[in-house]
């Protein structure tokens, strides 16, 4: 495995950053999780745009242009002979001292890792997954805005721990007002009266790339979409439910907090969107090999 750090490639054991990097000391940095399918990087421009937006929000200057960042990702995939894979793009604040002040850190680092990922077992994609809501509240938008894909994921990690300790693989997080925000690493959708609904970004959700693709696919199929505030009641009474994420793709949800969703099987609209998403991932993206 070859890992990209600031323009050079290193073997897995040699790919290291300083213990004084504020990415490690304070979670001060931003990242992206990206997928490659069929020798192409899916929605690469969208991921690069989002890391620039995340960086802007934390006053971090990405040391490369958008074009150079695209190139770094593609080069890392090629260096690792990637056909299908999962890519982690990271920009850290860089080396500073033990104080919080980020302005001490003069050169942010760019890291690209190309690997594989399997978030959930295949059978759950067929049968649907059961999830719960957890006590840990999603970060308030005026604290660390969940729209920022920052290296500080403790809010999500705490919720994930609560899910796993209770015997579940993913958790729904509510915001400080009690509305549904998102899951620890996935956005959440429901189908209600033939309308596809997902929480608004203001509820404290990441502007998921997969979320955006699914909203587009639904509209193209003539399915109405909306982004209203949702409560747990809305989830429990949904006709269908699924989660979206780069790693998870679309995964059907059939039970939430013990309530059976719809028929208890993945719904027809969900299954149709899964099909459409798969064909899109197979047929589009930034080519790795010319
Ligand atoms: N919400 C959050 C909080 C995320 O971290 C998504 C939604 C889905 O966004 P995209 O753009 O991928 O459709 C994410 C991204 C994991 C893991 O191990 C998940 C993500 C990132 C890193 C790790 O579950 N999901």
Boltz pocket constraint, residues with backbone or C-beta under 6 A from the ligand:
constraints:
  - pocket:
      binder: B
      contacts: [[A, 33], [A, 119], [A, 146], [A, 156], [A, 182], [A, 183], [A, 184], [A, 185], [A, 186], [A, 187], [A, 205], [A, 206], [A, 207], [A, 208], [A, 209], [A, 210], [A, 211], [A, 244], [A, 245], [A, 246], [A, 247]]
      max_distance: 6.0
